[in-house]
C-alpha cells in the first residue's frame, strides 16, 4: 500500500470512530433520560451493567478517535485520556441529576454512577495499557 492509501484508510477509520462515539453518546443519553434500555429489570444488576457497558464503549471509542490508536499513533488530543474518562464520569453525574430533577419516572441512582465510573475508568485503563505496550514494542524495534 502506498502512503496515500494508508492515509485515506486512516481517515476512514478515524471518521468511523468519531461517528460511533457520537452514536453511542446519543444512545446513552436517550436511554438514560427517555426509554428504558432493553433488558433492564431482567436481573438485579442489569441496569448497572448497561450503564457500565455504555460508558466503557463510548469512552473507549473516544479514546481511540481522539487520543491514540494502533496503526495511527497519536490523535488530536494525545494527552487527554484521563481528562476524557473523568469528563465522562462528570457527564454521567449530570445525567443522573437531570433524571432526578427533570423526569417523573427516572431517578438518580448511586449504583448507576458507580457503574458509569467503572466503565469509563476501565476503558481508560485498557487504552493506557495497550498504548504503553505498543510504544514499548515500537521502541524495542528502533533500538540498535
N, C-alpha and C positions, 0 to 999 in steps of 0.2 A: 504494500500500500504506500502511495506517496503521501507527502505531508499534507496536501490539501484535502485528500480523502479522510485522513486521520482527524484533521481539524474539523471538517464538516460532520464527521461521526461524533466527535466530542461535543460539538454544539447541539446536535440532536439529542444526545444522552442528557446533557445539561437541561435542555428545554423540557424533556420528558420528566426529569426530576423536579424541576420547578412546577410544572403542571400538576404532577402527582402530589407535591407538597400542598399546593393550593386546594386541590380537590379534597385531600384528607383534612385540611384545616376547616374547610366549609362543612364537610360531613360531621366533624367533631362538634362544631357549633350547632348545627341543625339537630343532631342527636341529643346534645346537651340541653338545648332550650326548647325544642319542639317535640317531635315524635319520639317515642321511646325506641331504643335500639332493639333489634330482633334478639330474642333470647333472654332479655332482662327478666329476672324472676324465675328462670328455669332452675337455678340452684342458688345457694346462699351468696356466693361471691361473683355471680355472673356480671353484675353491673360494674364492679371494681375491675374485673378482668377486661371488660370492654374499654373502660377508661384508660387503663394501663396500656392496652394494645394500641389504642388510637394515638396516644401521646408518644409511645415508642415509635410507631410508624411515621407519624408526622415529623417528629424531631429527627429521626434517622434520615428521612428523605431530605429535610432541610440541611442537615449537616453535610450530606453528600453533595448537594447542589451548591451550597454557599461556602463551605469551609475547606474540604478536601475530599477527593475520591480517587480510588485506584485508577490508574491509566491516564489521569489528567493532572493530578497533583493539587496544588492549592487552588482554591476558588476565589471569588471576590472578597470574602471575609475570612482569611485564613486563621486569624487569631480569635474568632468569636464563638468558638464551640461551647464553652461553658456558659457564656452570656446567652446563647440561644437556648440552652437547656433550662437555665434559670428563668429566662423570659417566658418560656412555655409554661413553667410552673406558675408564674405570676398571672399569665393569661388564664390558666385553669382556676386560680383563686378568684379572678374577676368573673369568670363564667359561673362559678358556684354562687358568688354574691348576687349576680343577676337572677339566677334560678330562685334564690330565696326572696328577693325583693320584687321581682317583676313577673313572676309566673305563679299561677294559682295551684298548679298540680305538681310542680317540681320544687324540690327543696335542696339546699346545700347539705352536703354530707362530708364529714371529715374523711371517711373511707375513700371517697372519690378523689379528694385532693391528694391523699397519700398514694393512691394507685397512679394518679397522673404524674406525681413526682417520681415514683419508682420507674414508670415508663420512660419519662424524659431523661432521667439520670442514667438509666440502663442504656439507652441509645447513645448518650454522650460517652459513657464508659467503653462500650463496644467500639464505637467510632474511634476514640482516642487510642485504644489498644491496636486496632487494625492499622491506624496511621503510623504509630510507633513501630510496629512490626515491619511495615512496608518501607519505612525510612531506614531502619536498620539493615534490611536486606539490600536496599539500594546502596547504602554506604559501604556494605561489605563487598559489593561488586566493583565499586570505584576504588577500593583500597589497592595499593601496589602489591 
